[in-house]
Amino acid sequence: MGGNLVFVPECHSTNTLALQLCQQSSTPEGTVVITNNQTAGRGQRGNSWEAQPGMNLTFSIILKPVFLDLKDQFYLNIIISLGIHDYLITNKISNSHIKWPNDVMVGRKKLCGILIENQIQGSRFTNSVAGIGININQQNFNNDTATSLRIVTGTEHTLQHELEQLLQKIEARYLQLRQNAYAKIKSDYLDTLYWKNELHEFTSNGENFSGVIIGIDEAGRLSVQRNDTQEVKSFDLKEISYLQ
């Protein structure tokens, strides 16, 4: 990953640019599209991604997971987020967790967001673009629920070095997926799942309730056991929000 690096000083969205590059047969798997200033970065649920120019890593990785069944597509989210979690461990950050479906947290604050967009032909993947925004050196945020590597570690970091380390960890997890190590990947993911086995408040369909995250189902949906009925229900994207 990163053997082919496409750098643009500024762009609306690295995911959009990467998806365009996917249409060129000469674009190799592992291509990374990176920018210093992403002006319209997209997040899940239509959210935007806040990042000061030149302070963080905003990039997209082009993957060609033709070996992956469509029913297992959530494993792409899993291996990307696990790679980022592995990278944070190398930075001696022990309190990082993966918040379903696509955020990486340190403590109760968001350090990284992920947006994966897939291109499918028939019943197979042709391309997958993993967009990653990870806060590295930014120290001031409009949102008090965000943090950065510099805030957490107290040190300034070299973006090029951090990118290389991060890509190594993501590639190692992607290779695990190619080797069909699904049980290991899912076990590691559940071990670091944010709020797992803890009682918290959620909202779904206009109703607030307390419950415990117990894992994910076969489709990658979040499984939560309600505290009042003890019923376990699985939620898809946009069907549940975390409260406290």
N, C-alpha and C positions, 0 to 999 in steps of 0.2 A: 504494500500500500504506500502510495506517495512516490513510487518510482517515476510516474508521470504527474508532474505538478503544474497546474494551470493557475497562475496568479493574476488577479485583476485588482487594481488599486481600489476600485469601488464598483459595486453592482447592486441591483435591487435585491436579488436572492441567489445565493450560490446553488440552491436546489434547482431553480429554474434554468440556470446556465448549464448545470450538470445534466439535466434531462434533455436539453438541446444537444449536448455533446454525445449523448447516448445514441442519437440518430446517425452518427458517423461510425461506420464499421471499424475505422482505424483507432477508435478510442479504446484503450486497453482497460481491463478490469483492474481496479485499484487506483484509477486516476483520482486525484484530489483537486477539487476546485476551491480556492481559498481567496479571501479578500480582506483588506484592511478596514473596509467600511461597507457594511451591508445596510442598505437604506430601507429595505422593506422585507426583512427577515420574517419568515412565517413560522408560527408555532402550531401546536395542536389546538383544536377548538377555535381556529381562526385568530388566535392571539398573535401579537407581534413580539419580537425579541429585542430587548433593549441592550445596546452595546456601544460603548464609546470607541470611536475610530482608533485603530492601532494599539488597543489595550488588551484585546481578548483574541480568542481563536474562533473564527466563524468560517466553517468549511463544509464541503460535501464530498462524500466518497461514492464513487461509482462501483457497484457490485453487479455480478452476473450470476445470481444464485439459481442457475438452471437445474441444479440437482435437488432443489427444495420443492416439496409438495405445497400447493396453494393453501391447504388446510393448516400448514405449519408456518405461515408467514409471520406470526408473532415472534417466532424464534429470532427473526432479524432484529426486532426491538430488544430482545433479551441479550443477544451477543454484543450488540453495540453498547448497551448500558453496562453490561458486565465488563467490557473492555475499559470503559471510562472508570468504573469502580476499581478495577485492578490498577489502573494508572494512579488513582488517588492514593491507594495503599502504598505505592512506591514513593509517594510524597509524604509518607508517614501520617496520613489522615485516616484515623481509625473509626471515626463516627460518620462515615458516609453510607447512604442507603439509596436504593433505587425505588423511586415513587412511581407506581403504576400510573399511566402506561409508559411515560417517556421522559421523566425528569430524574436527575441525580441530585440528591440532597446532601448537605453537610449539616448535621444537627437538624434544625427545623427550617433551614434556609436553602434556596435553590441555587446550585452552582452551575448546572448544565441542563440544557434542553435538547431534545432529539426529535426530528421529524423525518420519517421514512416514507418515501413515495415509490410505488412499484409500477412497472410496466409489464403487462401480461399479454401473452399471445396464446390463444386457445386455452389449454389447461396448465400452462407452464409460465414461470417467470422468464422474462427476457433481460430486464435490467431492474436494478433497485438503487435508489439514491438515498443515502443516509446523511441528512443534514444535521450538523452538530454545532451548537453554540455553547462554548464553555468560558466562563469568566476567569480570566487569569490575573491581570494587573489592575483592573478597574476597582476603585475604592469608594465611589459615590454612586448610589442608585436611587432612582425615583421611587422604586418599590422597596420597602423595608424587609421584604421576604427574600431578597436576593443577597448572595455573597460571592466572594471570589477567592481564588487560590492565595492571592496576596493578603487578603484580610485574614484568612484562616491561618496561614503560615507566618505572616509578618515579614515576608521576603518578596522582593521583586524577582520576576522570572523572565527568562529569554524565550520569546514565543517560538522561535525555530526549534530550540531544544525540546520544549514541551510538546510541540507537534510531533516530533520524531518519536518521543517516548509514548505518546498517546496512540499513534498509528501502530506501533509495535504490539501494544496490548490488544487493540481491536483486531489486528490481523490474527493474533494467536487464538482469539475466541472464534473468529470466522473459520479458521482451519479446523477447530473442534467441531463446528457445525458441519463442515464438509465431510468430516470423518464420522458423522452420524452419532456423535456423543450426546444425544438428546437428554438422557437421564442425568448425566453429570452437569450439563448446562442448566437444566431446570432446577436441580438441587442447589446449585450455587446461587441461582437467581432467588429462590425462595429464602435462602439463608440471609440475604441482604435486603429483603423486601421491606419497604418503609411501612411502619405501623403494624406489621404482621404480629398476630397473637396479642395485640393490645386493644383495649376498649377505647373507642373514639366516636366522635359524632360525624355523621354523613348526611347528605341530602340527595334525594332522588325523586323525580316526578313531583316536585313541590312539597315533598314530605321529609322532615328531618327525623333521623332515628340514630340510635347508638348501636354499634356493632363491632365485630372483630374480623379483621382480614385474616382469612385462613389459607389463602394461596390464589392460584389461577386455575381455570378449567382447561380442558384440552384445546379450546379455541383461543386461549390467551385472555379470556375475560376475567375480571376481578371477582373472586369468590368471598362474600362477606356473610358472616353469621349474625343475624339480628339478635340483639340482646333481649328483646321482649318476647319473641316467639321461638327463638332458637333455630329458626328456619335459615337455611343456607341458600343464598341467591347469587347468581352470577350477573355481572354488569358489563356492558360493552362501553366503548368510547361514548362520551357525552351523556351516559345514563346515570352517572354518580359523580358527586363532588365531595371533596374532603372539607370538613368544617374545623374541628378541633379535637 
